[in-house]
Amino acid sequence: MEKRKKKAMQSERNIIVIGHKNPDTDSICSAIAYAQLKNLTTHSHHYVPMRAGEISQETKYVLDRFNMPVPEYLGDIGAQVCDMEIRRTPGAPKEMTIKKAWDFMGKTDAVTLPITENDHVIGLITKGDIAKTFMEAEDSNFLSSMKPRYQDIAETLSGTIVCGNGEQHFEQGKVLVGAAMVERMLQYVQPGDLMIMVDRVENQLAALGKGAKALILCLDAKASDEVIAKAEETGAVIIETTLDTFAASMEIYKSVPLESIMIQDDIMTFKTDDYTDKVRAAMASTRHRAFPVVDDKDRYVGTISRRNLLGIQKKRAILVDHNETSQAVDNINEAEILEIIDHHRLGTLQTLQPIYFVNQPVGCTATILYEMFVEKGIEIEPAIAGLLCAAVISDTLMFRSPTCTLKDKMAAGALALLADIDIESFATEMFEAGSDLANKSEEEIFYQDYKKFTFGNTSFGVGQISSMSVDELQVIKQRIQPLLQHECGKNGVSMVFFLLTDIRNSSSEMLYAGERAEELADIAFKDAPKTDGGYELKGVLSRKKQLIPAFMRAINLM
């Protein structure tokens, strides 16, 4: 039964479809399209497209053109509190007595109980705190210092108020057992005291006459009309109970309200979106076993304990357009990878079990997705067709890139018909939108299409901007060049390169920075003419197929 319940809970969780960091148009559009394909063909799960970075101007143009919302941002896929089994224990009101709290904690098997007011955590109580309260209750003035209501005292003693205002608080005086002879008893009674008594009327009247504020009549003793009249005259409360005086003396301390003993300072709470590495470290620094969980508006949700860390359900993800750890969303190793759809070289990602992995030597992930729609006999709606077509045009630089294959061209043609777009004019508009960077900072331009690569002990980063205008590329060069050296050394890279790609003339200018960047470039492109701060790479359009392989060979020679 428990296994079936757990399986049902897992089936309700969203599966994330996500591309690489600094996503390009293919990464975003393929995530959206594949999520839709999975939702149309798989009904036991819900697939949600997400992004691992800010979208480019080009991608924004494409999404706006086909009225598609920008996928939600996910910067870290590590396990969060919301992935843990949260104990949905209701919060207790501060007026609750420790008797009710103890009984409730026993029924729910809880050791920690959050105190809430208007759905916000205002305090915390543990079974240990309750036990400590009883151990310290040696002073006969202890109960009045806790200020319980008389109504709560009556309920704790399973009694009934027969006279007086139950909403008043016992806040001054001692708790005494009035079993002695009247003369001896009166030596100890003071105004405001609470008297635990039996059926001696003379003792009851004497206590009220001395200023006692409450009488607890035990063993089912009944207050006489004379005693009730006296109590009404003095404003005292009378409670009748079937308990004996010993039991009443023990139980009465359980009427203490939680407000009087709850922890209020430095309460450690966690939000549902907190990551578990933070939670694990925080839990290790305190003696508490359970901790309140709140939502993004600080409203109480439930509690978690150290034990819950053992049963965390990892986030489940499908990766598109990448299969390298350095390019994936942060903490990808903490997620359960279900599938990878890609068109790049094999990277560094590892999985604990076999997965569905599609990797084809084509120019774009969207081409693979087009074929998957066709194979499954799923009709591609115009908006999705437009996204996939835009992705192919972008990744292949309108079929000029050496990565472009016949499959890419055929897919783009078919998708353009479905989306009712003209490839030539649409591509021009899209590339112009992508290279319109006037309102972007140098850092935003640099990281718009940036990837980190690692070979052995060498790590470097490569950014790329493509444009149909040579003049526009020169403007971008003037803005980017001073930034290169500043960005070198960040994110663990020792060298950075930046490609200014001229789509019309099928060439790129490569800028560089880093102690050994020039040496690497000289080895990789020894015949390339140098420019002011870079190299002219005629015919080089593809980072994946032309630049990175050349760098790999050069690194082995350095």
N, C-alpha and C positions, 0 to 999 in steps of 0.2 A: 504493500500500500504506500509506504514512504517513498519507495523508488519511483512508483508511478507518479506520485505528487511532485517529486523533484524533477522528473522528466517533463511533466506538464509545465512547470515553472520555467524551465529552460526554453521550451518551445515558444514561450511568449516573449522572450527577450529579443530586442532588435539585433540584427546583424549589420555591421558597418561595412559599407563599400567605399574605399578611400584610395586616392592616388598619393603621389609623393609630395614632399615638402616643396615650397616654392612652385606650386602647381602650374603647369601650362594648360593650354586649351584641351589637349588630348586627355590629360589626367582628370580634369573636371568633367568633361563631357562623357568620357567613358564610364566614370563612376555613376553618373546620373543614368546613363543608358543601361548599364549592367544591373543596377538596382531595379530598374523597371522590368527588365527581362526576367530576373529572378522572382520578382513579385508576381509576374504573370504565369510563371511555370511552377513555382513552389508555393504551396498554400499553408505550410506548417510554420513558416517563419515570416518575419517582416524585414525587408532589406532597406536600409537608409543610406543614401549617398551623403558623404561628408568630405570636407577638404582639410588638408594639413597645413594650409598657409593662405595668404592673401591672393586673390585672383588678379590677373593682369588686366590691363585695359582691353586687350584683344579678347580675352575670355568674357569680360563684362559686356562687350559689344555683342558677342555671340549669344549670351544668355538673354540679354535684353531683346535682341532681334527675334528670338523664338519664345519670348514671354516665359522664360524658365527662371525660377527663383535660385539665388545663390545658395549652394549647400551650406549647412551649418558647419562652423569651424570646430575642429578637434585638434588641440595642440599636444595632447598626451593621452595615450590609450591605455595607460596603466590602470590597475584595479582601483576602484573608488569605494567609498563607504556604501554607495547605492548598490554595489555589486555584492555586498555582504548580506548575510541573513540578519536583517534588523528585527529585533524583538519588539513587537508592537504593543508593549505594556502601556496601558493608559497612564497619564500623569495623575498625581494625587493633588487634591486641593490642600492648601496650607492649613485649613481648619480641621482636616481629618485627624482623628485621635491615633495614637500609636497602637492601640488595640486593633482598630480597623486596618491600619497599615500592616501590622504584623500578620493578621489573618489573610489579608489580600496577597502579601508576599509569599505566604505559605501556599496558597492556592495556585499562584502563577509560577511558583518556583523561582522567584526573583530575589536577589540579594541586595539590589540597589533600586530605589524608587525615586524618580524625579518628581519634584513638587512644581506644579505649573499654575499659572494664573493668566487667563486670556490666551491660552495656548503657548505661552512662553515659559521657559524654565526659570524659576526663581530660587530653587533650592534643591538639595539632594539629601536623601536619608538612606542609610544602610541598616541591615539587621544588627551589625556591630554597634552602630550608634544607638539603637534602641536598647540593646543589652547594657551598654555603658550607662544609659540614663537610669536604669533600675539599680545598677551597682552604686551609683552616686546619690541615690535618693535616701540618704540617712537622716537628713534634717527634717523635722516635722513641718518646717515652713517651705519645704521644697515644692510641694504641689502648688501653693499659692504663687510662688515665684514663676511658675509656668502658665498661670492665668487661664485655666480651662473654663469652659462654659458649664453652668450647672446642668444644662440639658445633656451635654456630652458625658458628664459624670454619671447622670442617671442611666444613659444608654450603656455605658461601660459596665455598670453594676447590674444591668438587666432590670432596672428599677423604673419607678413611675414618680413623676413630680405631682404631688397632691396640693402643694401650696407654694406660691412665689413665682418669680420670673425666671424661666429657664435660660433666657438669653443673657442674663447677667453672668459676670465672670467671678470666679473665686480668686481674688487677687490680694487678699490680706489675711494673715492669721495662720494658725497651725491646724494640722489634722490630729484630732485626739479621739481616743476611745473612752466614752463616758460610762464606764461600768462600775466605778467606785461609788461609795456612799456620797450623798449630795455634798456634805460639808467638805470632804476631801477633794471631790471633783472640782468644786468652785475655786479651790486654791490655784488651779491650773488654767481654768477657762479665762480667755481674754476676748475683747470685742473683735469680731471678724472671723473667729475660729469656725472650723467645720467639725461637727461632733458625730462620731459613729456610735450609735446607741441601740438599745433593744426596747422593751416595752415599759420601762419605768417612767411613768408620767411625771413624777416629781423631779427626776433628773432632767427630763426634756424641758419642763417649764423653767427650772433653775438655769439651765444653759442659755435659753432664750433671754431670760432676765438679765444674764451677765453680758449679753451682746453677741452671742453666737450667731453667725450668718447663715448656717445651714445645718440641718439635722439629717443624718442617714439612719433610718429605722430599719434594723435588720431582722432576720428570721420571720419575715412577713408580719411584723408588728404594724398596727394601724394607729395613725395619729388621731387623738381624741379631738372633739370639737373645741375643747378648751385650749389644747396645744395649737391647733390651727389658727384659732382666733389670736393667740399670743404671737404666732409667727407673722400673721398679717399685720398686726400692730407694729412689729419691729422691722418688717420688710425682709424677713428670713425666708429661706427655701426649705421645704421638707420633701425628702425623697424616701419612698418605701421600696424595699427589696427583699427577696427571699434568701439572699446570701447571709451567712453568719458573719459575725464581726471580724473574724480572722480573714475570711475570704474577701470581705469588703475592703479591709485594710491593705490587702495585697493588690486587689484589682483596681482600686481607685487611682493608682499612679498611671494606669494605662489610659486614663482620660486626657493625658497631656497632649496638646495639639502639636502637629508636626512643625508648625511655624516656630515653636519655642526651641526646638532642638536641631532643626535642619541646618545643613551646611549652606552658607550663602556666598562665601568669598571664594574666589579662584576656582569656580566650578569648571571642569574641563569638559567641553562639549565638542562634537564634531559635526561638520556639515555633510550633507549627503554627497556633495561633489569633492570632498577632501580625498586625497590619494592615500592609499593604505600604507605607503612607506612612512608618511608623516604620522599616521595613526599608530603604527607599530612603535615608533620611537617615543611618542607621547605616552602611550600606555605603560611603557617600561619605566617611566619616571614617577609613577604614582602607585599608591597602595590599593586604589579602588579596582574592583573587578568588572564593573559595568559602567558605561558612559552614555550620557544622553546624546541623541542625534537630532539635529534640527535641519530644516530646509533653508532655502536661500532667503527666506523672510524671517529666519530665526524662530519659526514655529516648531514646536516639539513634534517629533515623528516616532521615536522609540528609543531603544537602547542597543548597544553592541558591547561585546566582551572580548577578551583575548581569545577565547575559544572560537569566536566567529571568524577570526583571521585564518583559521585552518580550512574553512569551507568556502573561501571566496570563489565566486564564479567569474572566471576571466571573461573579458570582453571578447567577442568573436568578430573576426574581420575577414573581408575579402580585399586583396590588394590588386590594384590595376595600375598598369604603366610603370611598374618598378618591382624589383625584388632584391634590393640592397638595404641593409640595416641603416647605413648612413643617410639614405634618402627617405626612409620611412618615418612616419609619425613617431614622436618620442615614446620610449618604453614599449616598442613593438614586441620585444621579447617577452613581455608580460601578458600579451594577448594570445588568443588561440586563433591562428591563421587557418582558415578553411579552404581558401582558393587563391590562386594567383593567375591573373591574365596579363601577359606582358609581351613585349617585342624587343627587349634588351638582352644583353649578355647575362649569363647566370651570375648572380651576386652572392652576398654573404648571409642571406637569411637562412635560418634552419628551423625546422618544425619537429615536433615530438612524434608525429605520426604521418603516414602518407596523406597527401592532399591532392585535390584536383588542380593541376598545374598546366596551363596552356601557354606555350611560348613559341611564337612563329617569327621567322625572319622577314617581317614586313615593315613598312615605314611608319605604322601607326597602330596603336591598340584598337582604335575605333574600327579598323578594317577587320580585325578578328571578331569584334562584336557584331559587325554587320553579317558576317558569315554564320555566327551563332544564331542570330535571329532567323536567318534563312533556313538553316538546318532544322530548327525547331518549328518551322512553319508559323512563326509569329509575325503578324503584320506590324510594320514599323510606322508609327504615327508620324505625321509631318514634322512636328517639333523635334522629336528624337532623331529623325532622319537628318534634320538641319544641324543638330549638334554633332552628330557623327561625321557628317560631311565636312563641317568646319574643322573638326579635329584632324581629319586626313589632310585637308588643305594646309593647315598650320604645320603639322609635323613633317610633311614632305615639301614644305615651302612651294606649294602649288606645283608639285611633281618635279621640281628641279633638284631636290636632294638625292644624293646617291643611294639613300636608304629606300627610295620609292621603288615599288614593284608594280607589276601589271595588276596584281590583286588590289593594290591601293587605288589605282586609276579606275578599275572597274567598279570598285565599291563606291568611290566618290561619285562616279557618273550615275549609278543607280540611286544613290542617296539624294543627289541633287534633283533628280526627277520627282522623287517622293516629297521633297521639301519645297519643290517649285522655286528653285533658285538657279541663277546663271553663275557657273563656277568662276568665270573670269572676273565679272564685275563684283561678285560677292567677295572674292579673294582680295581684290584691290581695296574694297571698303574695310575689310577685316584687318588687313595689314596696316592700313593707314590709321585705324583706330588704335591698333597695338603700339604703333610707334609715336603716338601723340602723347608725349611724356612731359609736356610743359608744366603741368601742375604737380609733378612728382619730384620728390627729393632725389639726390644722387644715390642715397642708400636704397631707396625704393626701386630705382632703375636697376641698380647693381644686382639686387636680390630677386628681381622679378622672375628671372629664369636662371636660377643658380643651382648647381649641384656639386656635391662633395664626392671625391673619389679617393680611394685608398688602395695602393699596391705595395705589398710588403710593409716597409717602414716609412713609405712616402705617402703623404696626404696632400692633396691640392684641390682647389675649387675652380670651377669654370662657369662663368655667366655668359649669356648670349642675348643679343637684341637683333631682330631682323627688321628690315625696312625695304620699301620699294624706292626710297629716295636717298641718293648719295649725300646730298646736302644735309639731310636730317641726321644721317649717321655721323657726320662730322661735328654737328652740334652736340650730339650725345657723347662723342669722344672727348670733346673739350670739358664736359661736365664730369665724366667718369674717370678720366686719367689721374687727377689728383687724389682720388679716393682709393685707388688700388693698393698703394703701399700701406695706407691706414687699415684696410681690411685684411691685409696679409697678417697671419698669426692668430686671427680669430677662429674660433670653432675648430682648433687643432690642425689648421692647414699651414704649410710652410711656404706655399706658392699659390698665387691666384692668376687666372687668365680670363680675358674677356673678349668674346667674339662680336665684332660689328659686322653683321652679315648683310650683304647687298644682294637681295633676291633677284633683281632684274639682270645683274651682270654675273651672277653665280660665283661670288667670291666673298672673302671675309678678311677683315683686318683684325689681327690678334694682338691685344695689349697684354702686358704682363707685369708682375711684381713679385719679389721674393729673392732670397739670396742666390738660389740656384735655378731660378726660373729661366734666365737667358740661356744658361747651359743646356737645360732640358729642351728649350725651343730650338736651339742651334742643332742639336742631335736629331730631333724629330723632324725638323723642316730645314735641313742644311742648305737647300738651294733656294729657299724663299727669300725674296728681297726684303730688306728692312725698311721700316717707315719711321716716322717720328714717334718713338716710344713703343714700336711693335713690329709685326711682320705682316706682309701682304701674302695671303694664302689664296691663290687663284684656284677656283674649282672646289674649295672647301666650304661646305654648307652644313655638314652634319657633325655635331659634337660626338654623337654616338659611334658613327661608322668611320669617320675620318680622323678626328682629333684624338680621341681617347686611345684607339689602337696604336697610333703613332707615338703617343706619350708612353704607353706600356712598353713598346719596344725600346724606346730611348732610356727609360728608367733602368732596364736590364743592362744597358751599356754604360751607365754613369758610375 
